[in-house]
Amino acid sequence: MALIQCTECRKEISQKAYVCPHCGFVARQSFFTLMLILLLSTMFFVVLDKVIDVYLAITKHFL
C-alpha cells in the first residue's frame, strides 16, 4: 500500500484514504459522492429555472 502526503497537514496517509486521519482533510471523494454532487447541482439549476419562469410570468402579469 503506497503512502502519499496529505495536502493539508503534510503527514503521510494511505493512497486509498478518502479522509486524512490526522486532520480530517478530504483527500479524495468517492464516485458516489461525486454523482450525488452532480445530481444535486443539476436539480438546483432545474428548480432555479422554474423559479425564474414563475417570476417572469408574475411580473409580466402585473406590468
Secondary structure as GFF3:
##gff-version 3
##sequence-region A 1 63
A	DSSP	beta_strand	3	5	.	.	.	ID=ss1
A	DSSP	beta_strand	12	14	.	.	.	ID=ss2
A	DSSP	alpha_helix	31	62	.	.	.	ID=ss3
###
